[in-house]
Structures are given as structure tokens and as C-alpha cells.
Amino acid sequence: MEQELSAQIMKWHEDNEHQQIVDTLMKIPPADRDYDMIISMGRAYNNLSLYEKALEQFALIAEQGKNDPLWYFRVGYS
């Protein structure tokens, strides 16, 4: 994920603007979303209490996530 977008997502997360994260990342074609974007979208869905949608996102990156402890945490939270 580009640094500017990453910084903006972090700010929105800190400001509890989770829908803004989802709305912004949904504008990016699914094929162009990287691991960090999908993790951020799943985290935002969790924070919006949309756990099924979060799990759908995390399932997309299950293979990559198997070496990421935060992936397991977020899936468990969902």
C-alpha cells in the first residue's frame, strides 16, 4: 500500500472513521488490493461490527496470513 494511503487509513482508524476506510478501499479494484489494504478493510469491518464481512476479507488472504499473528487475532475477533 502506498505510504500516503497508509497514513490516511491510520488517521481514520484513530479518529474512529471506519466507514471512510471501507469506502475508500472499495474504490480500489479487488485485484489491485494488497495484503495491507485487505487487512485494513477487515479491521474496519470489525470496528463497524460487520464481522461476517471482515471474515470474508480475511479469507481472501488466508494463505498470506498464516505467518502473521495479527491475522489470527483479527480472524478470532471476528
Secondary structure, DSSP 8 states (H G I E B T S, - for coil): --HHHHHHHHHHHHTT-HHHHHHHHHTS-GGG--HHHHHHHHHHHHHTT-HHHHHHHHHHTHHHHTT-HHHHHHHHH-
